Amino acid sequence: MGVAVSEEELEALYMQVNKFSLASHFLWACWGLIQDKYSTIDFNFLRYAKLRFKQYFKMKPVVTALQISK
């Protein structure tokens, strides 16, 4: 029942997951900035946005350096 997965497929998936993770950090950081300005909920959205941006900029060079081995 199991399907064999090649190393190339696994590497491609790894790269996709990391790129989407990076995009997720950026999206949630932007969302936090918007919520900080407009939300009436008592939550430190600006701190949350800063944390997400920090993780985005920390991981961006790592993710953009990823390459599929030949």
PQR file of N, CA, C, O and H, with PARSE charges and radii, in Angstrom:
ATOM      1  N   MET A   1       0.820  -1.200   0.000 -0.4000 1.5000
ATOM      2  CA  MET A   1       0.000   0.000   0.000 -0.0000 2.0000
ATOM      3  C   MET A   1       0.860   1.259   0.000  0.5500 1.7000
ATOM      4  O   MET A   1       0.412   2.308  -0.462 -0.5500 1.4000
ATOM      5  N   GLY A   2       2.079   1.173   0.507 -0.4000 1.5000
ATOM      6  CA  GLY A   2       2.938   2.349   0.553 -0.0000 2.0000
ATOM      7  C   GLY A   2       3.453   2.722  -0.823  0.5500 1.7000
ATOM      8  O   GLY A   2       3.661   1.866  -1.682 -0.5500 1.4000
ATOM      9  H   GLY A   2       2.443   0.321   0.882  0.4000 1.0000
ATOM     10  N   VAL A   3       3.652   4.005  -1.013 -0.4000 1.5000
ATOM     11  CA  VAL A   3       4.177   4.509  -2.272 -0.0000 2.0000
ATOM     12  C   VAL A   3       5.588   5.019  -2.016  0.5500 1.7000
ATOM     13  O   VAL A   3       5.822   5.786  -1.082 -0.5500 1.4000
ATOM     14  H   VAL A   3       3.483   4.701  -0.315  0.4000 1.0000
ATOM     15  N   ALA A   4       6.511   4.591  -2.841 -0.4000 1.5000
ATOM     16  CA  ALA A   4       7.888   5.032  -2.690 -0.0000 2.0000
ATOM     17  C   ALA A   4       8.016   6.498  -3.105  0.5500 1.7000
ATOM     18  O   ALA A   4       7.438   6.932  -4.101 -0.5500 1.4000
ATOM     19  H   ALA A   4       6.321   3.967  -3.599  0.4000 1.0000
ATOM     20  N   VAL A   5       8.777   7.237  -2.329 -0.4000 1.5000
ATOM     21  CA  VAL A   5       9.011   8.651  -2.620 -0.0000 2.0000
ATOM     22  C   VAL A   5      10.495   8.805  -2.913  0.5500 1.7000
ATOM     23  O   VAL A   5      11.343   8.364  -2.138 -0.5500 1.4000
ATOM     24  H   VAL A   5       9.247   6.884  -1.520  0.4000 1.0000
ATOM     25  N   SER A   6      10.796   9.432  -4.031 -0.4000 1.5000
ATOM     26  CA  SER A   6      12.197   9.607  -4.405 -0.0000 2.0000
ATOM     27  C   SER A   6      12.839  10.733  -3.584  0.5500 1.7000
ATOM     28  O   SER A   6      12.145  11.563  -2.997 -0.5500 1.4000
ATOM     29  H   SER A   6      10.107   9.790  -4.661  0.4000 1.0000
ATOM     30  N   GLU A   7      14.149  10.743  -3.558 -0.4000 1.5000
ATOM     31  CA  GLU A   7      14.889  11.796  -2.868 -0.0000 2.0000
ATOM     32  C   GLU A   7      14.583  13.159  -3.489  0.5500 1.7000
ATOM     33  O   GLU A   7      14.480  14.159  -2.778 -0.5500 1.4000
ATOM     34  H   GLU A   7      14.712  10.068  -4.035  0.4000 1.0000
ATOM     35  N   GLU A   8      14.438  13.198  -4.816 -0.4000 1.5000
ATOM     36  CA  GLU A   8      14.138  14.457  -5.497 -0.0000 2.0000
ATOM     37  C   GLU A   8      12.777  15.005  -5.084  0.5500 1.7000
ATOM     38  O   GLU A   8      12.625  16.204  -4.853 -0.5500 1.4000
ATOM     39  H   GLU A   8      14.522  12.385  -5.394  0.4000 1.0000
ATOM     40  N   GLU A   9      11.786  14.112  -4.992 -0.4000 1.5000
ATOM     41  CA  GLU A   9      10.451  14.541  -4.556 -0.0000 2.0000
ATOM     42  C   GLU A   9      10.496  15.041  -3.114  0.5500 1.7000
ATOM     43  O   GLU A   9       9.855  16.035  -2.772 -0.5500 1.4000
ATOM     44  H   GLU A   9      11.910  13.137  -5.179  0.4000 1.0000
ATOM     45  N   LEU A  10      11.245  14.355  -2.291 -0.4000 1.5000
ATOM     46  CA  LEU A  10      11.366  14.737  -0.884 -0.0000 2.0000
ATOM     47  C   LEU A  10      12.052  16.100  -0.754  0.5500 1.7000
ATOM     48  O   LEU A  10      11.615  16.938   0.034 -0.5500 1.4000
ATOM     49  H   LEU A  10      11.766  13.548  -2.569  0.4000 1.0000
ATOM     50  N   GLU A  11      13.102  16.320  -1.508 -0.4000 1.5000
ATOM     51  CA  GLU A  11      13.793  17.618  -1.485 -0.0000 2.0000
ATOM     52  C   GLU A  11      12.892  18.732  -1.986  0.5500 1.7000
ATOM     53  O   GLU A  11      12.875  19.821  -1.413 -0.5500 1.4000
ATOM     54  H   GLU A  11      13.457  15.638  -2.148  0.4000 1.0000
ATOM     55  N   ALA A  12      12.144  18.471  -3.052 -0.4000 1.5000
ATOM     56  CA  ALA A  12      11.229  19.478  -3.592 -0.0000 2.0000
ATOM     57  C   ALA A  12      10.159  19.840  -2.569  0.5500 1.7000
ATOM     58  O   ALA A  12       9.828  21.014  -2.397 -0.5500 1.4000
ATOM     59  H   ALA A  12      12.158  17.586  -3.518  0.4000 1.0000
ATOM     60  N   LEU A  13       9.628  18.847  -1.904 -0.4000 1.5000
ATOM     61  CA  LEU A  13       8.621  19.090  -0.872 -0.0000 2.0000
ATOM     62  C   LEU A  13       9.212  19.892   0.281  0.5500 1.7000
ATOM     63  O   LEU A  13       8.575  20.815   0.790 -0.5500 1.4000
ATOM     64  H   LEU A  13       9.896  17.894  -2.044  0.4000 1.0000
ATOM     65  N   TYR A  14      10.421  19.545   0.690 -0.4000 1.5000
ATOM     66  CA  TYR A  14      11.106  20.262   1.769 -0.0000 2.0000
ATOM     67  C   TYR A  14      11.263  21.741   1.413  0.5500 1.7000
ATOM     68  O   TYR A  14      11.034  22.613   2.252 -0.5500 1.4000
ATOM     69  H   TYR A  14      10.938  18.796   0.276  0.4000 1.0000
ATOM     70  N   MET A  15      11.650  22.016   0.180 -0.4000 1.5000
ATOM     71  CA  MET A  15      11.814  23.404  -0.257 -0.0000 2.0000
ATOM     72  C   MET A  15      10.475  24.136  -0.279  0.5500 1.7000
ATOM     73  O   MET A  15      10.392  25.288   0.146 -0.5500 1.4000
ATOM     74  H   MET A  15      11.836  21.308  -0.501  0.4000 1.0000
ATOM     75  N   GLN A  16       9.429  23.476  -0.769 -0.4000 1.5000
ATOM     76  CA  GLN A  16       8.107  24.095  -0.810 -0.0000 2.0000
ATOM     77  C   GLN A  16       7.610  24.417   0.593  0.5500 1.7000
ATOM     78  O   GLN A  16       7.097  25.509   0.838 -0.5500 1.4000
ATOM     79  H   GLN A  16       9.496  22.540  -1.114  0.4000 1.0000
ATOM     80  N   VAL A  17       7.759  23.485   1.498 -0.4000 1.5000
ATOM     81  CA  VAL A  17       7.303  23.688   2.877 -0.0000 2.0000
ATOM     82  C   VAL A  17       8.030  24.875   3.502  0.5500 1.7000
ATOM     83  O   VAL A  17       7.406  25.701   4.168 -0.5500 1.4000
ATOM     84  H   VAL A  17       8.175  22.598   1.299  0.4000 1.0000
ATOM     85  N   ASN A  18       9.329  24.964   3.294 -0.4000 1.5000
ATOM     86  CA  ASN A  18      10.092  26.070   3.855 -0.0000 2.0000
ATOM     87  C   ASN A  18       9.695  27.408   3.247  0.5500 1.7000
ATOM     88  O   ASN A  18       9.627  28.411   3.957 -0.5500 1.4000
ATOM     89  H   ASN A  18       9.835  24.293   2.753  0.4000 1.0000
ATOM     90  N   LYS A  19       9.435  27.437   1.954 -0.4000 1.5000
ATOM     91  CA  LYS A  19       9.003  28.687   1.311 -0.0000 2.0000
ATOM     92  C   LYS A  19       7.622  29.117   1.820  0.5500 1.7000
ATOM     93  O   LYS A  19       7.395  30.299   2.079 -0.5500 1.4000
ATOM     94  H   LYS A  19       9.491  26.621   1.377  0.4000 1.0000
ATOM     95  N   PHE A  20       6.713  28.168   1.960 -0.4000 1.5000
ATOM     96  CA  PHE A  20       5.387  28.510   2.474 -0.0000 2.0000
ATOM     97  C   PHE A  20       5.448  28.922   3.940  0.5500 1.7000
ATOM     98  O   PHE A  20       4.669  29.768   4.379 -0.5500 1.4000
ATOM     99  H   PHE A  20       6.898  27.208   1.749  0.4000 1.0000
ATOM    100  N   SER A  21       6.358  28.335   4.691 -0.4000 1.5000
ATOM    101  CA  SER A  21       6.557  28.733   6.082 -0.0000 2.0000
ATOM    102  C   SER A  21       7.014  30.184   6.149  0.5500 1.7000
ATOM    103  O   SER A  21       6.542  30.955   6.983 -0.5500 1.4000
ATOM    104  H   SER A  21       6.991  27.648   4.334  0.4000 1.0000
ATOM    105  N   LEU A  22       7.927  30.543   5.273 -0.4000 1.5000
ATOM    106  CA  LEU A  22       8.411  31.920   5.201 -0.0000 2.0000
ATOM    107  C   LEU A  22       7.263  32.873   4.847  0.5500 1.7000
ATOM    108  O   LEU A  22       7.113  33.928   5.462 -0.5500 1.4000
ATOM    109  H   LEU A  22       8.311  29.916   4.595  0.4000 1.0000
ATOM    110  N   ALA A  23       6.467  32.495   3.863 -0.4000 1.5000
ATOM    111  CA  ALA A  23       5.317  33.312   3.476 -0.0000 2.0000
ATOM    112  C   ALA A  23       4.322  33.445   4.626  0.5500 1.7000
ATOM    113  O   ALA A  23       3.715  34.500   4.809 -0.5500 1.4000
ATOM    114  H   ALA A  23       6.589  31.638   3.363  0.4000 1.0000
ATOM    115  N   SER A  24       4.161  32.386   5.390 -0.4000 1.5000
ATOM    116  CA  SER A  24       3.246  32.407   6.530 -0.0000 2.0000
ATOM    117  C   SER A  24       3.698  33.424   7.578  0.5500 1.7000
ATOM    118  O   SER A  24       2.881  34.176   8.111 -0.5500 1.4000
ATOM    119  H   SER A  24       4.655  31.529   5.242  0.4000 1.0000
ATOM    120  N   HIS A  25       4.994  33.446   7.871 -0.4000 1.5000
ATOM    121  CA  HIS A  25       5.509  34.430   8.833 -0.0000 2.0000
ATOM    122  C   HIS A  25       5.210  35.849   8.354  0.5500 1.7000
ATOM    123  O   HIS A  25       4.787  36.696   9.140 -0.5500 1.4000
ATOM    124  H   HIS A  25       5.657  32.836   7.438  0.4000 1.0000
ATOM    125  N   PHE A  26       5.428  36.105   7.068 -0.4000 1.5000
ATOM    126  CA  PHE A  26       5.197  37.437   6.522 -0.0000 2.0000
ATOM    127  C   PHE A  26       3.712  37.802   6.579  0.5500 1.7000
ATOM    128  O   PHE A  26       3.352  38.912   6.972 -0.5500 1.4000
ATOM    129  H   PHE A  26       5.772  35.417   6.429  0.4000 1.0000
ATOM    130  N   LEU A  27       2.861  36.865   6.186 -0.4000 1.5000
ATOM    131  CA  LEU A  27       1.411  37.118   6.196 -0.0000 2.0000
ATOM    132  C   LEU A  27       0.915  37.439   7.604  0.5500 1.7000
ATOM    133  O   LEU A  27       0.192  38.417   7.796 -0.5500 1.4000
ATOM    134  H   LEU A  27       3.153  35.963   5.867  0.4000 1.0000
ATOM    135  N   TRP A  28       1.298  36.623   8.591 -0.4000 1.5000
ATOM    136  CA  TRP A  28       0.816  36.844   9.951 -0.0000 2.0000
ATOM    137  C   TRP A  28       1.408  38.102  10.570  0.5500 1.7000
ATOM    138  O   TRP A  28       0.775  38.728  11.421 -0.5500 1.4000
ATOM    139  H   TRP A  28       1.885  35.829   8.435  0.4000 1.0000
ATOM    140  N   ALA A  29       2.607  38.479  10.157 -0.4000 1.5000
ATOM    141  CA  ALA A  29       3.185  39.743  10.626 -0.0000 2.0000
ATOM    142  C   ALA A  29       2.362  40.915  10.098  0.5500 1.7000
ATOM    143  O   ALA A  29       2.050  41.844  10.843 -0.5500 1.4000
ATOM    144  H   ALA A  29       3.121  37.970   9.466  0.4000 1.0000
ATOM    145  N   CYS A  30       2.019  40.872   8.830 -0.4000 1.5000
ATOM    146  CA  CYS A  30       1.180  41.929   8.238 -0.0000 2.0000
ATOM    147  C   CYS A  30      -0.190  41.972   8.906  0.5500 1.7000
ATOM    148  O   CYS A  30      -0.717  43.046   9.196 -0.5500 1.4000
ATOM    149  H   CYS A  30       2.273  40.117   8.225  0.4000 1.0000
ATOM    150  N   TRP A  31      -0.752  40.811   9.143 -0.4000 1.5000
ATOM    151  CA  TRP A  31      -2.048  40.731   9.820 -0.0000 2.0000
ATOM    152  C   TRP A  31      -1.962  41.368  11.211  0.5500 1.7000
ATOM    153  O   TRP A  31      -2.867  42.088  11.632 -0.5500 1.4000
ATOM    154  H   TRP A  31      -0.324  39.939   8.908  0.4000 1.0000
ATOM    155  N   GLY A  32      -0.868  41.094  11.913 -0.4000 1.5000
ATOM    156  CA  GLY A  32      -0.677  41.674  13.242 -0.0000 2.0000
ATOM    157  C   GLY A  32      -0.625  43.194  13.203  0.5500 1.7000
ATOM    158  O   GLY A  32      -1.166  43.861  14.083 -0.5500 1.4000
ATOM    159  H   GLY A  32      -0.132  40.509  11.571  0.4000 1.0000
ATOM    160  N   LEU A  33       0.029  43.740  12.181 -0.4000 1.5000
ATOM    161  CA  LEU A  33       0.085  45.201  12.045 -0.0000 2.0000
ATOM    162  C   LEU A  33      -1.306  45.785  11.811  0.5500 1.7000
ATOM    163  O   LEU A  33      -1.666  46.810  12.390 -0.5500 1.4000
ATOM    164  H   LEU A  33       0.469  43.197  11.465  0.4000 1.0000
ATOM    165  N   ILE A  34      -2.071  45.129  10.965 -0.4000 1.5000
ATOM    166  CA  ILE A  34      -3.437  45.592  10.692 -0.0000 2.0000
ATOM    167  C   ILE A  34      -4.291  45.499  11.950  0.5500 1.7000
ATOM    168  O   ILE A  34      -5.034  46.426  12.272 -0.5500 1.4000
ATOM    169  H   ILE A  34      -1.778  44.297  10.494  0.4000 1.0000
ATOM    170  N   GLN A  35      -4.183  44.379  12.661 -0.4000 1.5000
ATOM    171  CA  GLN A  35      -4.964  44.211  13.888 -0.0000 2.0000
ATOM    172  C   GLN A  35      -4.565  45.234  14.945  0.5500 1.7000
ATOM    173  O   GLN A  35      -5.414  45.729  15.686 -0.5500 1.4000
ATOM    174  H   GLN A  35      -3.579  43.626  12.399  0.4000 1.0000
ATOM    175  N   ASP A  36      -3.271  45.552  15.014 -0.4000 1.5000
ATOM    176  CA  ASP A  36      -2.808  46.540  15.988 -0.0000 2.0000
ATOM    177  C   ASP A  36      -3.485  47.887  15.763  0.5500 1.7000
ATOM    178  O   ASP A  36      -3.787  48.607  16.715 -0.5500 1.4000
ATOM    179  H   ASP A  36      -2.581  45.150  14.412  0.4000 1.0000
ATOM    180  N   LYS A  37      -3.719  48.216  14.511 -0.4000 1.5000
ATOM    181  CA  LYS A  37      -4.334  49.514  14.197 -0.0000 2.0000
ATOM    182  C   LYS A  37      -5.853  49.499  14.370  0.5500 1.7000
ATOM    183  O   LYS A  37      -6.425  50.485  14.836 -0.5500 1.4000
ATOM    184  H   LYS A  37      -3.474  47.631  13.737  0.4000 1.0000
ATOM    185  N   TYR A  38      -6.509  48.410  14.008 -0.4000 1.5000
ATOM    186  CA  TYR A  38      -7.965  48.422  13.932 -0.0000 2.0000
ATOM    187  C   TYR A  38      -8.709  47.566  14.957  0.5500 1.7000
ATOM    188  O   TYR A  38      -9.895  47.794  15.195 -0.5500 1.4000
ATOM    189  H   TYR A  38      -6.044  47.610  13.629  0.4000 1.0000
ATOM    190  N   SER A  39      -8.050  46.602  15.557 -0.4000 1.5000
ATOM    191  CA  SER A  39      -8.761  45.685  16.451 -0.0000 2.0000
ATOM    192  C   SER A  39      -9.102  46.336  17.784  0.5500 1.7000
ATOM    193  O   SER A  39      -8.360  47.173  18.298 -0.5500 1.4000
ATOM    194  H   SER A  39      -7.086  46.416  15.364  0.4000 1.0000
ATOM    195  N   THR A  40     -10.241  45.932  18.330 -0.4000 1.5000
ATOM    196  CA  THR A  40     -10.642  46.390  19.663 -0.0000 2.0000
ATOM    197  C   THR A  40     -10.327  45.324  20.715  0.5500 1.7000
ATOM    198  O   THR A  40     -10.623  45.511  21.896 -0.5500 1.4000
ATOM    199  H   THR A  40     -10.844  45.253  17.913  0.4000 1.0000
ATOM    200  N   ILE A  41      -9.736  44.221  20.295 -0.4000 1.5000
ATOM    201  CA  ILE A  41      -9.370  43.136  21.209 -0.0000 2.0000
ATOM    202  C   ILE A  41      -8.136  43.549  22.008  0.5500 1.7000
ATOM    203  O   ILE A  41      -7.189  44.115  21.462 -0.5500 1.4000
ATOM    204  H   ILE A  41      -9.495  44.069  19.336  0.4000 1.0000
ATOM    205  N   ASP A  42      -8.162  43.258  23.304 -0.4000 1.5000
ATOM    206  CA  ASP A  42      -7.038  43.591  24.179 -0.0000 2.0000
ATOM    207  C   ASP A  42      -5.929  42.547  24.007  0.5500 1.7000
ATOM    208  O   ASP A  42      -5.863  41.557  24.735 -0.5500 1.4000
ATOM    209  H   ASP A  42      -8.932  42.798  23.748  0.4000 1.0000
ATOM    210  N   PHE A  43      -5.076  42.796  23.038 -0.4000 1.5000
ATOM    211  CA  PHE A  43      -3.961  41.890  22.738 -0.0000 2.0000
ATOM    212  C   PHE A  43      -2.851  42.725  22.133  0.5500 1.7000
ATOM    213  O   PHE A  43      -3.111  43.682  21.404 -0.5500 1.4000
ATOM    214  H   PHE A  43      -5.129  43.600  22.446  0.4000 1.0000
ATOM    215  N   ASN A  44      -1.621  42.367  22.433 -0.4000 1.5000
ATOM    216  CA  ASN A  44      -0.481  43.117  21.915 -0.0000 2.0000
ATOM    217  C   ASN A  44      -0.143  42.635  20.500  0.5500 1.7000
ATOM    218  O   ASN A  44       0.807  41.878  20.301 -0.5500 1.4000
ATOM    219  H   ASN A  44      -1.409  41.590  23.025  0.4000 1.0000
ATOM    220  N   PHE A  45      -0.929  43.082  19.530 -0.4000 1.5000
ATOM    221  CA  PHE A  45      -0.745  42.673  18.139 -0.0000 2.0000
ATOM    222  C   PHE A  45       0.580  43.166  17.563  0.5500 1.7000
ATOM    223  O   PHE A  45       1.182  42.502  16.719 -0.5500 1.4000
ATOM    224  H   PHE A  45      -1.701  43.697  19.692  0.4000 1.0000
ATOM    225  N   LEU A  46       1.029  44.328  18.020 -0.4000 1.5000
ATOM    226  CA  LEU A  46       2.294  44.861  17.515 -0.0000 2.0000
ATOM    227  C   LEU A  46       3.461  43.960  17.928  0.5500 1.7000
ATOM    228  O   LEU A  46       4.361  43.704  17.129 -0.5500 1.4000
ATOM    229  H   LEU A  46       0.541  44.868  18.705  0.4000 1.0000
ATOM    230  N   ARG A  47       3.446  43.490  19.143 -0.4000 1.5000
ATOM    231  CA  ARG A  47       4.489  42.559  19.600 -0.0000 2.0000
ATOM    232  C   ARG A  47       4.453  41.275  18.779  0.5500 1.7000
ATOM    233  O   ARG A  47       5.490  40.753  18.371 -0.5500 1.4000
ATOM    234  H   ARG A  47       2.715  43.698  19.792  0.4000 1.0000
ATOM    235  N   TYR A  48       3.254  40.780  18.546 -0.4000 1.5000
ATOM    236  CA  TYR A  48       3.090  39.572  17.736 -0.0000 2.0000
ATOM    237  C   TYR A  48       3.654  39.791  16.327  0.5500 1.7000
ATOM    238  O   TYR A  48       4.366  38.937  15.801 -0.5500 1.4000
ATOM    239  H   TYR A  48       2.411  41.203  18.877  0.4000 1.0000
ATOM    240  N   ALA A  49       3.331  40.940  15.721 -0.4000 1.5000
ATOM    241  CA  ALA A  49       3.828  41.251  14.379 -0.0000 2.0000
ATOM    242  C   ALA A  49       5.350  41.321  14.372  0.5500 1.7000
ATOM    243  O   ALA A  49       5.994  40.810  13.455 -0.5500 1.4000
ATOM    244  H   ALA A  49       2.752  41.634  16.149  0.4000 1.0000
ATOM    245  N   LYS A  50       5.917  41.942  15.377 -0.4000 1.5000
ATOM    246  CA  LYS A  50       7.374  42.047  15.454 -0.0000 2.0000
ATOM    247  C   LYS A  50       8.031  40.675  15.562  0.5500 1.7000
ATOM    248  O   LYS A  50       9.062  40.420  14.940 -0.5500 1.4000
ATOM    249  H   LYS A  50       5.394  42.357  16.121  0.4000 1.0000
ATOM    250  N   LEU A  51       7.424  39.794  16.358 -0.4000 1.5000
ATOM    251  CA  LEU A  51       7.967  38.433  16.488 -0.0000 2.0000
ATOM    252  C   LEU A  51       7.921  37.683  15.168  0.5500 1.7000
ATOM    253  O   LEU A  51       8.867  36.982  14.810 -0.5500 1.4000
ATOM    254  H   LEU A  51       6.586  40.001  16.863  0.4000 1.0000
ATOM    255  N   ARG A  52       6.821  37.833  14.449 -0.4000 1.5000
ATOM    256  CA  ARG A  52       6.696  37.141  13.155 -0.0000 2.0000
ATOM    257  C   ARG A  52       7.650  37.716  12.119  0.5500 1.7000
ATOM    258  O   ARG A  52       8.238  36.968  11.338 -0.5500 1.4000
ATOM    259  H   ARG A  52       6.052  38.403  14.740  0.4000 1.0000
ATOM    260  N   PHE A  53       7.811  39.043  12.103 -0.4000 1.5000
ATOM    261  CA  PHE A  53       8.779  39.651  11.188 -0.0000 2.0000
ATOM    262  C   PHE A  53      10.201  39.226  11.548  0.5500 1.7000
ATOM    263  O   PHE A  53      11.021  38.979  10.664 -0.5500 1.4000
ATOM    264  H   PHE A  53       7.332  39.650  12.737  0.4000 1.0000
ATOM    265  N   LYS A  54      10.486  39.143  12.830 -0.4000 1.5000
ATOM    266  CA  LYS A  54      11.814  38.710  13.271 -0.0000 2.0000
ATOM    267  C   LYS A  54      12.119  37.312  12.746  0.5500 1.7000
ATOM    268  O   LYS A  54      13.212  37.060  12.239 -0.5500 1.4000
ATOM    269  H   LYS A  54       9.820  39.343  13.548  0.4000 1.0000
ATOM    270  N   GLN A  55      11.153  36.406  12.869 -0.4000 1.5000
ATOM    271  CA  GLN A  55      11.345  35.045  12.374 -0.0000 2.0000
ATOM    272  C   GLN A  55      11.455  35.024  10.849  0.5500 1.7000
ATOM    273  O   GLN A  55      12.243  34.261  10.291 -0.5500 1.4000
ATOM    274  H   GLN A  55      10.266  36.612  13.280  0.4000 1.0000
ATOM    275  N   TYR A  56      10.668  35.859  10.182 -0.4000 1.5000
ATOM    276  CA  TYR A  56      10.733  35.947   8.719 -0.0000 2.0000
ATOM    277  C   TYR A  56      12.133  36.347   8.276  0.5500 1.7000
ATOM    278  O   TYR A  56      12.735  35.682   7.432 -0.5500 1.4000
ATOM    279  H   TYR A  56      10.027  36.478  10.636  0.4000 1.0000
ATOM    280  N   PHE A  57      12.653  37.434   8.844 -0.4000 1.5000
ATOM    281  CA  PHE A  57      13.962  37.926   8.421 -0.0000 2.0000
ATOM    282  C   PHE A  57      15.098  37.014   8.875  0.5500 1.7000
ATOM    283  O   PHE A  57      16.161  36.993   8.255 -0.5500 1.4000
ATOM    284  H   PHE A  57      12.165  37.974   9.529  0.4000 1.0000
ATOM    285  N   LYS A  58      14.883  36.269   9.943 -0.4000 1.5000
ATOM    286  CA  LYS A  58      15.882  35.289  10.382 -0.0000 2.0000
ATOM    287  C   LYS A  58      15.969  34.126   9.393  0.5500 1.7000
ATOM    288  O   LYS A  58      17.061  33.665   9.063 -0.5500 1.4000
ATOM    289  H   LYS A  58      14.020  36.286  10.447  0.4000 1.0000
ATOM    290  N   MET A  59      14.816  33.658   8.925 -0.4000 1.5000
ATOM    291  CA  MET A  59      14.767  32.480   8.070 -0.0000 2.0000
ATOM    292  C   MET A  59      14.911  32.784   6.579  0.5500 1.7000
ATOM    293  O   MET A  59      15.239  31.891   5.799 -0.5500 1.4000
ATOM    294  H   MET A  59      13.928  34.033   9.193  0.4000 1.0000
ATOM    295  N   LYS A  60      14.675  34.011   6.181 -0.4000 1.5000
ATOM    296  CA  LYS A  60      14.707  34.347   4.751 -0.0000 2.0000
ATOM    297  C   LYS A  60      16.029  33.958   4.077  0.5500 1.7000
ATOM    298  O   LYS A  60      15.986  33.329   3.019 -0.5500 1.4000
ATOM    299  H   LYS A  60      14.409  34.737   6.815  0.4000 1.0000
ATOM    300  N   PRO A  61      17.201  34.298   4.634 -0.5600 1.5000
ATOM    301  CA  PRO A  61      18.444  33.903   3.958  0.2800 2.0000
ATOM    302  C   PRO A  61      18.633  32.383   3.907  0.5500 1.7000
ATOM    303  O   PRO A  61      19.186  31.846   2.947 -0.5500 1.4000
ATOM    304  N   VAL A  62      18.175  31.718   4.936 -0.4000 1.5000
ATOM    305  CA  VAL A  62      18.300  30.247   4.976 -0.0000 2.0000
ATOM    306  C   VAL A  62      17.434  29.621   3.894  0.5500 1.7000
ATOM    307  O   VAL A  62      17.885  28.740   3.161 -0.5500 1.4000
ATOM    308  H   VAL A  62      17.726  32.154   5.716  0.4000 1.0000
ATOM    309  N   VAL A  63      16.201  30.070   3.796 -0.4000 1.5000
ATOM    310  CA  VAL A  63      15.252  29.493   2.834 -0.0000 2.0000
ATOM    311  C   VAL A  63      15.639  29.846   1.402  0.5500 1.7000
ATOM    312  O   VAL A  63      15.574  28.997   0.513 -0.5500 1.4000
ATOM    313  H   VAL A  63      15.835  30.785   4.392  0.4000 1.0000
ATOM    314  N   THR A  64      16.037  31.083   1.178 -0.4000 1.5000
ATOM    315  CA  THR A  64      16.390  31.466  -0.191 -0.0000 2.0000
ATOM    316  C   THR A  64      17.681  30.803  -0.664  0.5500 1.7000
ATOM    317  O   THR A  64      17.934  30.741  -1.867 -0.5500 1.4000
ATOM    318  H   THR A  64      16.089  31.772   1.900  0.4000 1.0000
ATOM    319  N   ALA A  65      18.489  30.313   0.252 -0.4000 1.5000
ATOM    320  CA  ALA A  65      19.736  29.623  -0.117 -0.0000 2.0000
ATOM    321  C   ALA A  65      19.516  28.146  -0.438  0.5500 1.7000
ATOM    322  O   ALA A  65      20.412  27.484  -0.961 -0.5500 1.4000
ATOM    323  H   ALA A  65      18.283  30.363   1.229  0.4000 1.0000
ATOM    324  N   LEU A  66      18.320  27.625  -0.125 -0.4000 1.5000
ATOM    325  CA  LEU A  66      18.049  26.221  -0.389 -0.0000 2.0000
ATOM    326  C   LEU A  66      18.058  25.935  -1.889  0.5500 1.7000
ATOM    327  O   LEU A  66      17.504  26.696  -2.682 -0.5500 1.4000
ATOM    328  H   LEU A  66      17.592  28.163   0.300  0.4000 1.0000
ATOM    329  N   GLN A  67      18.687  24.838  -2.260 -0.4000 1.5000
ATOM    330  CA  GLN A  67      18.726  24.423  -3.652 -0.0000 2.0000
ATOM    331  C   GLN A  67      18.556  22.923  -3.722  0.5500 1.7000
ATOM    332  O   GLN A  67      18.992  22.194  -2.831 -0.5500 1.4000
ATOM    333  H   GLN A  67      19.137  24.219  -1.616  0.4000 1.0000
ATOM    334  N   ILE A  68      17.926  22.467  -4.778 -0.4000 1.5000
ATOM    335  CA  ILE A  68      17.781  21.030  -4.992 -0.0000 2.0000
ATOM    336  C   ILE A  68      19.126  20.501  -5.481  0.5500 1.7000
ATOM    337  O   ILE A  68      19.722  21.042  -6.412 -0.5500 1.4000
ATOM    338  H   ILE A  68      17.571  23.059  -5.502  0.4000 1.0000
ATOM    339  N   SER A  69      19.589  19.438  -4.838 -0.4000 1.5000
ATOM    340  CA  SER A  69      20.858  18.846  -5.272 -0.0000 2.0000
ATOM    341  C   SER A  69      20.680  18.176  -6.611  0.5500 1.7000
ATOM    342  O   SER A  69      19.606  17.660  -6.921 -0.5500 1.4000
ATOM    343  H   SER A  69      19.105  18.998  -4.081  0.4000 1.0000
ATOM    344  N   LYS A  70      21.717  18.183  -7.394 -0.4000 1.5000
ATOM    345  CA  LYS A  70      21.619  17.636  -8.753 -0.0000 2.0000
ATOM    346  C   LYS A  70      22.144  16.221  -8.798  0.5500 1.7000
ATOM    347  O   LYS A  70      22.142  15.596  -9.858 -0.5500 1.4000
ATOM    348  H   LYS A  70      22.589  18.602  -7.142  0.4000 1.0000
TER
END
